[in-house]
Amino acid sequence: MALEPEGNNRLLQDVLARPGNETCADCGNPEPDWASLTLGVFVCQACSLLHRSIPHISRVKSVQDTWDASEVELMAAMGNNAAKAKYEQKVPAFYYRPTHTDCKLLREQWIRAKYERNEFEFIEKQEPYSAGYREGFLWKRGRDNGQFLSRKFILSEREGALKYFNKQDVSEVTQLILKCVYGGRISLWQKPLAFYYLLFTSASIKARDPKAVMKIETLNATFQPAKIGNPCGLQITYLKDNSTRNIFVYHSDAKEMVDWFNAIRAARFHYLQVAFPGASDEELVPKLTRNFMKEGFMEKTGPKHTEGFKKRWFTMDDRRLMYFKDPLDAYARGEVFIGSKENSYTVLAGLPPSTQGYHWNHGITIVTPDRKFLFACETEAEQRDWIAAFQRVINRPMRPQEYAVEAHFKHKP
């Protein structure tokens, strides 16, 4: 009998070696070393900690612990592939499936959506992010004072835009009008009230004009909890006059914030389906939202290379290299387009010998058809990471639409 636990653990290792069980059921991390006894899935240590937040749903145990025969039988009966077929059977194509590199918020809400809320077994539970219209209040960082204030946001696929309003005293009737105008769902008895108010009172929709209109065409969203200083912090970017505009928001409810994120992805998905009717879901999904390729501080000098180097926050967003005085600035101080090597773009380690005025010793030179851009990094490791990021973009051939971006690009010195 003393050998029975060892035999059970050997059987468990056989189950762990089955197809699908070699990666975490929730984030795809290889070689999971934990399991949920109640759900029958193998997960990594990081996801096992998130499973502990739903103890009424999942009870986790290390694969290195001693296992009973009944526990091994349960894992053998389910496993990751069978669990995915059950809990992920109706995941929308646009819904973001987090990996082990994503923030805790996305991974935890993915786990809760699957196992606690059963969102992907019942389509009606997906309405908060799939209805084509969403409105609500988010805490938005002020452009000038840096304070977070409550602002009303409306996302409308019909309007093709995400909008926010500075006015907080929006009356119930005015909200009905906004729903009518921007494609929201209201009941039949509400419609006469809304239109009566619109036609026969002096109230004006113009007084409630949005503070900003963000076209779905150029919209992007990425979670930035560390930068924003909030676990639910979301950075929204869009193009205004061909320059990037940043908006930083959060909500105290984690599910609410992830629902907003996936609603933006749904709107982008449906927009791209119309813009590229022949494209498959697999081709469109990577274009819905994107994380920045690289961010961090570097020093830079001006176009004449005679000015002193200044410390700036840089963001590499695909082919756009933007620099800011502060990481939370709404507008970039300047933007640089990074093309491909076929179009005479190159990146070099180091600075020209005559360069002066820098404080950090690890230089980078980006050569474009028009000029050279000089940067300096604080450490050699940062220099390597930035060069690798630039090189990935430069090595990639430009798409036809990127030539148009290059032609109209505005660089702010």
N, C-alpha and C positions, 0 to 999 in steps of 0.2 A: 504493500500500500504506500510505502514511503516514496516509491518512484512515480506514483500517479501524478502529482503536480508537475514533475518534469515532463512526463508524457503529454500532459495537457498543453504545456507551453510549446512543445515541439509541434503539436497539432496546430496551435495558434500561429506559429511561424509559417506552416504550410498554407494556412488561410491568408496570411499577410502577403504571401508570394503570388497569390492569384491575380490575374489581370484586373486592373482598376484599383487594387488595394496598395499598389506601390507608391502612390502619391496621396497627399491629403485630400479628403473628400470635399473640403471647403475652399482651399486656396491653391491646391496643386503643388504644394511643397513636396519634394521627393522624400522618401523613406520616413513615413509617419511612424511615430513611436508611442502614440496614445490611441485609445479607442473609446467610443461611446457605447456602453453596454446596452443602453435603452434604444438607441437608434441603429446600432449595428454597423457603424462606420469607423474607419481608421482615419485619424487626424494627426496633424503635427502638434508640437507642444504649444505653439502660440495660439492655435485655434482651440486646443483643449482648455486653455484659460478662458476663452470666450464662451465655450460650452458651460463652464462653471457658473456663468451669469444666468443660465436658464436651467437651474437644477431640477425644476419640475418637469423638464422635457428630456434632459440629457444627464447621464451619470458617467463620468469618464474614469478611465483606469489605464495605467501605463502597461505597455506590452511586456515590460520587464518584471512586472509583479507576478505573484502566483495566481493562476487562473483555475477556476473550477471547470469541470466538464460541461456543465450546463451553459456557462458563459461562452466557452469556445463554440458550442453548438449554435448559440444565438448569432455569433459573428459569422459563422460559416453559412447560416441560413440567409443572411442579408448581404453584407459586403457593400463596398462603395458603388459598384455599378448598379446593383439593384436599388440602392438608396437613391441614386441620382434619377433612375427611371421613375421613382415615386415622387420624390420631393422637388425635382426640377423638370417635371414633365411639360409644364406650360410656361417656361421662362421666355418672356418676349425677346426678340432678337436684339432690341436696343438696350435691354437691361444690362447694367454693368456687372460683370462677374469679376470680383476682386481676386488678385493674386497675393502671394505672401509678401510682396513688396509694397502693397497698398496700406493706407493708414488704418488704424484700429477701427475707426468709425465705419468705414465701408465693409470691412470683414465681419464686424459684429452684426451689422444690420442685414447682411447677406445671410448669416447663420440664423438670425431671428426670423427673417422673411421665409426661409425654407422650413424650419422645424417648429417654430412657435406660432407664426401667423398663417402658415400654409398658403402663402400667396401664389405659389406656382402650381397648385392643385385646383384652385378655384379662380377663374379669370375675373370674376366680379370684385375680388379683393385687390386687383391691380388698377382700379379706376383712379386713385390719387395721382398716378403718373402716366396713365395711358388715355385719358379722356380727351386730350387735345386742348384742354383749357385748365389753367390752375391759377388761383389767386390766394393771397395771404400776406401776412406781415413778416418781414425779416429785419433783423438788426443790420443796418448798413453804416459803414464807416464814412464819415464826412470827408469830402475832398480837401477842405481847407483846415478844419479844426481837429480832425482825427478822432472825433467822438462818434460812437455808434448810436444811431437813432433809429427808432422804429419807422419803417417805410412800407407802403403797400406796393406789392409786386403783382403784375398780371402777365401770365404767359398765354398767348393765344396763337395756335397754329393757323387759324383762319386769318388773323392779321399778319402772321409771319414775323412776330416780334415778341420780345420780353420788354415790359415797360415798368417803370416805378414812378410813384407819385410822392411828392413831398408833403402834401396835405394829409394830416392825420385825422382831421375831423370830418371824415367822409360819412355822410348820413346814410341810413339804410336805403332810402329811395335812390340816392345818387349811386350807391353800389349797384342797384338794379339796372340803372341806366348804363353804367359801365359794362355790366354783363351783356346787355343787349348790344351795345356798340362793338364790344370786343369778342363776341361769339360765345358767351357763357351760357350755361343751362339754367333757365329759370322756369318756374311753373306757370301754367296757363293763367292762373288768377293774378300772378304778379305782373304780367305783361301790360294789361290796361293801366295799372297803377303807374308803371314806369313811364309809359308813353304819354299818359295824361300829364304827369309831372313835367315831362320834357316839353310838351307843346303849350301848356296853359299856365306856366309859372315863369318868373323872370330868371330862374336858375339857369346857369349856362354850363354846358359841358366844357367850354373853353377854359373856365375857371379851374377845371380839374385836369388840364392838359398834363400829360406825363412830363416828369423832369428829364427823363432820358428814354429813348426808343432804341432798343438793341435788336437789330435784324437777325433772325435765326440763321441767315446765310453765313454770317461771320462770327456767330456766337460760340464761345467755348467756356467750359467750367472745369475747374480742378480743385480738389480739396487741398487746403494749405493750413492745417491746424497749427503747426509750429510758427509759421510766418505771421498768421493773424492772431495767435495767442488764444485760440479757442478750439476745443476738440471737434467742433462742428463748423469750423471756418471754411468757407468756400470762396475762391477767387473766380469771378466772372470777367471774361474779356470779350471785347468786340471791337470792330473797326469803325472809327469815326473820321471821315475825311482822309482815309487811307492810313491813319495812325491808330495805334492801339490804345484803348481806354480800359482801365482796371476798375472793377467794383469789388469790394470786400464785404461779405455778408456772413451772418451766422443765425442759427435758431437754437433755442435751448433744448428743443426736442430733436433727438438724433434721427428718428424715423422721418420727421418732417423735412429735415435737411436733405436726407438721402432721396426722399420722394421728389423734392425739387430738382435735384441733380438728374434723376432718371426721367423726369418730365422734360427737362431740357434735351436730354439725349433722344427721347421719343420725338420731340418736335424736329430736331435735326434729322433724324432718321426718315421721317415722313417728307421733309423738305427734299432730302437727297434722292428719295425714291422718285419724286417728280422731276428733279433736275437731271437725274441719270436713270431713265426708265429701263435701260437694258442691264443695269448693274445688279449683281447678286447681293444678298444680305452679307455674305462674307467680304465682299468688296467695300460695302458701305459702312459696316460697323466700326472699323478702325478710324473712320473719318468723323465719328460723332463727337467725341471729346478727346482731348489729348493732355497728357502731363507734359510739363516743360522738360526739355532735354537736359538742361543744366541751369542752375542758378547760383549766385554767389557774388562776393565782392572782388573786383579787380580795380586797378588804376588805369586811367586813360589820359591821353593828351589830345590836343586839338589837331585840326587838319594840317597845320603848318609844322607840327612836331617841334615847335619852339616853346610852347606853353608848358608850365609845370604840370606834372601828372596829378590827377585828382581821383580820389577814391569814390567809386560808384557801384551801385548794385546792378548786376547784369542778369538778364533773363534770356535764355535761348529757347525761343518758341518756333520750332521747325526752322524755317529759313530766316526768321526775323531775330536779330540780336538787338535787344533793347537795353538801355541803361537809364537808371533812376538815381536820384540823390538819396532816396530812402526806399526800402523794399516795399512800403505800402503807399507809394505815390500813385495817384490816379493816372497820370500821364507820364510817358517816357520823356527824358531830356533829349533823347535821340534814338534813332533806329538805323540799323545797318542790314542790308540784304546780303545773305550769304548764298551765292550761286553754286555752280558745279565746276569741277576741274576742266570739263570740256569748254567752259565759258570763261576760262582764265582766272578762276578763283583758287587761291592756295593759302595754306596756313603754315607758318614757319615758327620753330622754337627760337626765342631770342629776339633782340632788338637791333636795329642798325647801329654800327659802332659809334656814330656821332651823337646818339640819343642821350639827352641829359634830363634831369629833373624828376626822375622816378625814385621812389622810396623802396619799392619791392623789387627784388633782383631777378625774378623769374619771368622773363618777357615772352610775349607772343606777338607775331606780326601776321596780320591778315592782308593778303594782296588781292585787290579787286581790279576790274578793268579801269577804274577811275582813279584810285588812290590806295595808299597803304594805311591801315589802322593799327595803332600800337597800343598794346595793353601790358600790364605787369601783374603777376600773381604773388601772393605772400609766400607760398610754399611751392616746392617742386611738385608735390603730389597734386596740388590744385592746377598747376600748369599742365601736367599730364592729362588730367581729367578734362580741362577745357579744350586742349588740342584734340583729344579723342572725340569730343562732341562736335567740334568744328569739322573734323575729318570725315565723320559719318555723314554729315550733310553734304560736304563738298564732293564726296565719292559717289553720291546719288545723282543720277541724271535728272535734269529739270523736266517737270511735266509742262505741257503746253500752257496751262493756266498760270504757271509760275513765271513764264516769260512776260505775261501781262503785268503781274505784280512787280517784277523787276523794272519794267518800263515806266510804271507810274509811281515807283517808290519815292518817298520823300525822306530824305535824311536831315535830321535836325542837328546842326553842329553844336 
